[in-house]
Amino acid sequence: MTDPLHGIDPARFEVVKNALLSAAEEMKIVLAKTAYSPLLKVAGDYSCGIFNARGEMVAQGPDLPIHLGSMPDAVGSVARAFPDVAPGDVFIHNDPYRGGSHLPDVNVVMPAFHEGRLLGFGCVRAHWPDIGSATPGSYGAVTEIYGEGLRLPPVRLYRDGKPDPSVEAIILANVRTPEERLGDIRAQVAANRRAAERMAGLARKYGTDTLLGIMDAVLDYSEAMMRRALAALPDGDAGFEDIIDGDGILEPGEEADRPFRLRLALRKRSDTITADFAGSDPQVPGPMNAPLSVTASGVFAALKMIVDPDSLIPPNSGCWRPVTVTAPPGSVVNAQEPAPVVYANHEMSHRISEMVFAAMYGITPDRVLAGSQGTSGITTFGGIDYRSGERFVSYESTKGGFGARPVKDGINAVSAVISNMLNTPVEVLEMSAPLRVEEYALVPDSGGAGTWRGGLGVRRSWRVLGRELRGAMCFERQVTPPFGQAGGLPGSQARLWITLPDGTRRTLTGKGAFTAPPGALVTVEAPGSGGFGPPAGRDRAALREDVLDGYVTPETAARDYDD
């Protein structure tokens, strides 16, 4: 690939490439300003992208890596299902076995045209706080995808610029908060309309053929840069095994969730790399099964950070051409229909990305992280809001520790690796749901000791107000802690419990539903992260600051950092 620009004027190429990236960022702004649910308008659990007519991602917003690695498969499914796309069309789908991730992540896709020619597609993948099922927030531990909520194959939602009322009626009849869902659908359509307008504007300015040529060249440009960056790393073979807490389903006679195993082998040669998951356990009864596109998203996110630490390579489908991801069909990392998947989208992606970091330590140890939180830390609540008498659903992701690095401490209380979400501010949550946040704090000693300390996890407590609520959890890392690297110590594990009004305290399972009576206090501690390098190497002044800041207690400092 001697000339990835294919003879296109470099200045024009840069202008159009950056215009496409700006259009994807504009999509994000439109969605944030028009969405109804706090999860979208505040926490940012969505991703925006611009795709060519084949469904390949050309540009993405500054969004969630977990979404962006599999969105091309979702848009490609729409392109294949509807070869007759026309101006004014909008499509919707969330099928994990057709390029989706899990049912709450709903893809809204709109084609862009100029003078009758298809330019490509805009796509917004947004997490809806509820998509049906027996559990508010759609996070129940079920054994088939049919129990996880409303499943939509690629469906035409709009024709000639107008919504199909029959399709909308089906969707809204299957969710707990239909007005909020309709508002979010409209926001996704509005964001896509901005993408279509910007693509059509570029075609008018530069010509359709020029725009389509540059869109293809952007993919080749990213591929060439990725191959060059890979070629600069040492060749080698490396691997890692990890244990997942369980799938949320107790088999007859069991008293605890049964862990299962993932196995990864990396093979780096010249300008290519292969990630093979042979030897991973078969798919499990509960919803911890990852379709291959979800597994690939976790691999892509970690490799992009390792191979391109300065973020110089435009992230798009071209980046992934040198990367091959394989897994045995029917395994927990290449699930087959109708296996349930709702937890796996983020929990398996988190762990897979961290496995890549752990394995790549054997190839390029100066570019990897210690283990991060390894979970999205999901807590949902649903029921009747006593203040209004209306049904509500609350969905939150509690942030944990970001792993320590070869030259820096980890980061406290942030999304890690495959995520890029904000927290839900206390004020917004309390306005939206009958809950009161009584504690939101860093957890001392949750970051693993090391030359570079791991980032701290978070404790968050919700008081249930007014009426009994139904909740659900989806947490990993209760069993195995986030790993340290290069002699660093592991971070803390997740802890979850409910304190009943009479003071009784009961541990909550990491995956599954629970009932919270009025007055109950639900508390979660998200995991911290691993340290990097031996604790004895930590700068003493930095350790004193950790103690003064309350990140490390004096007792732990004496125990873990004692020479």
QUINOR-V537046 format. One line per field, one symbol per residue. phi: phi as a letter, one per 20 degrees, with the letter a starting at -180 (. if undefined). psi: psi as a letter, one per 40 degrees, with the letter a starting at -180 (. if undefined). A space follows every 10 residues. Layout:
phi->???
psi->???
This chain:
phi->.fcfelmfgg ffgfffgfff ffffffgffg ffedfefgge fdfmeabcbd cefenefdbc ffddggeffd ggffffffff fcfdgcgnfb ccabffecnf dbgfededcc fdcblndfeq cdbddceefb comedgnmce eddbffeepf ddfgcfeccl ncfeffffff fffdcfcfff ffffgfffff ffffffffff fffffdnfff fffffffgff ffffffffff ffeffrdbba dcdegqdnde fgnedbfefc ddcccdcdcl dcbddddgnf ffgdfeeddd gfffgfgfff fffffffcfe leegfaffge fedddcbfgn efdbfdgdgf cfffgdfffg ffffffffff gfdbfecddf fegmaelecd cbqdfffcmd fccdccdeec eegfdfcbff delcfcmedb eeeeggffff febfccedbb bfegmeeffr gdfffeecdc cdeedncfcd cbdbcdmeed effeclnfef efefccbcdf genfdcfdff bpebdcfgnf ddcccffebf ecnfgfefff fffffgfffn fcfgfffffe dff
psi->gdgeefeihd dddddddddd dddddddddd ddeeididdd eddfgiiiih iaeeehhdii igbhddddde dddddddddd dgefiiheih iiiehdefea ciddhhhhhh ihihfehhda iihhhhhheh faaehheffi gieiddeeah hhihihdihf ehihdddddd ddeeidgddd dddddddddd dddddddddd dddddeiddd dddddddddd dddddddddd deiiiihiii iihidaeehh iheieiihii iihhhhhhhb fiihhhfhei iiiidiffhh iddddddddd dddddddgde fdhhhaddde dehhhiihhe ieegiihfhi eddddddddd ddddddddde dedgeeeiii hadeiefhhi iiahhddeei iihhhihhia ihiiideiii hhfiihceif iiihiddddd ddigihhehg iihieehiii dhiiiiaihh hhhhicihih iiighifddh ihiiifeiii aiiihhihhi deehhhhiie hiiihhihei hhhihiiaii ihihddehhd ddddddddee dhiddddddd eh.
